[in-house]
Amino acid sequence: MRMDSENDISRLPQDTSNVPAGTFPPSKRLTRRDMIRYGVAGVACVAGGCAVAAYLIDAVRELTAEGVFKGDAPNDAVWELWRQRGWTHEGSYYLKLGRNVQCKICPNNCLMEPGDRSHCRNKINRDGTLYTLAFANPCSFHVDPVEKKPLFHFFPGSLSFSIATAGCVFRCLNCQNWEISQKKPEETKDPRGPELRLRPPVTGTITASDVARLSMFPEDVVALAAWTKSVSISYTYSEPTAYYEYTYETCKLARERGIKNVLVTCGSMEEPPMRDLGRYLDAAHVDLKGFSESIYWTLNAGRLQPVLKTLRTLKDMGVWFEIINLVVPTYTDNPDMIRRMCDWLAANIGPDHPIHFSRFHPQHKLQTLPPTPVEILLQAQSIARAAGLRYAYIGNVPGLPNAETTFCPNCKRAVIIRDIYTITGFHLDAGKCRFCQTKIAGVWS
Ligand code: SF4
């Protein structure tokens, strides 16, 4: 089985010339209700005090972030093709409001009339029922080292069968995977032609058109993970919050088969679905994009507080997690902000959850920014250590000495040495430092 970059959906020969890929804010036809709300916000800004104005600006921002794609659900013919393939599934965590529906998976809380498509592009209101179009139809799948997530304190050196569908709840200007995250499922998959279901044993080469056509139901994902000797399944690359139902059903089956579940997420999920899914999670990797609401809005079209709440929820549930912070020049490289973030983590999450400061490289809509200077990353690492965080790493800087080495917080000896995704030194016994027997936080076996 070939599962490499050639399977990446960006190579699919599809016409995306009319796609509003990566558009921000999302295309949205204002309703009369929207106009009234905008109008109220505008009047109040003039007449009211700063506090009132700020509150209303926030409300308008939220309204824009919640924007759905009006009337963009697939037509009957396309819907029928998807339904027959098993690529549709009723949504979970949503409200029926007459013929309208409101998704409650993430804080966008998309409110959809019949025929509308969600902000994440994956959900539609079809005749008063919420459906996801991102089910059993991954557009990308690979077998990765778990270090690539990155997770450093979770079964080091193991493989993780990794999947993604189209769609995302955010609009990050620097997205590395915008070719799938900022697409509709119909732009990454094509159900026409004979059915192709990927199950082990897989022989021969998987072509790009196979990837577009193939189905991978939850039981197939679990079987493929076992067949590839993967310790875990990672829900990753785009955003599993946007393909929650597929993630949830697969997690449940994987748990039954003794395969671990890893959520690689932006963390912007409502608490009830997070707690429900958390019962089946073994680890999470949460992208904490900064420590400022305004930066979150500007850079990601998201909000900080829901992400902090997710971190607290995972902590409360005992799910192992690590945090990544991409240090983007002029956006998230402010030392004071990094200090406040690390202080918050130390006070609210504790010192044992690793933080990975990752180097930005020009991507997507931030092509003109330079890569993050290494000195800034080293400064961030020092700030984290000064705040009391025991495991602070630097990622995306090949060759930087000890950037990804785990040091014992007691004796300061190197206990795990890594070379990109390879473990080159391992000095733990049963999760303890071999030199001084101090317990190293993580899930080791
Ligand atoms: S998961 Fe998607 S449909 Fe649901 S609220 Fe979030 S953006 Fe909207």
Boltz pocket constraint, residues with backbone or C-beta under 6 A from the ligand:
constraints:
  - pocket:
      binder: B
      contacts: [[A, 103], [A, 104], [A, 105], [A, 106], [A, 107], [A, 108], [A, 109], [A, 110], [A, 118], [A, 119], [A, 120], [A, 121], [A, 122], [A, 123], [A, 168], [A, 169], [A, 241], [A, 242]]
      max_distance: 6.0
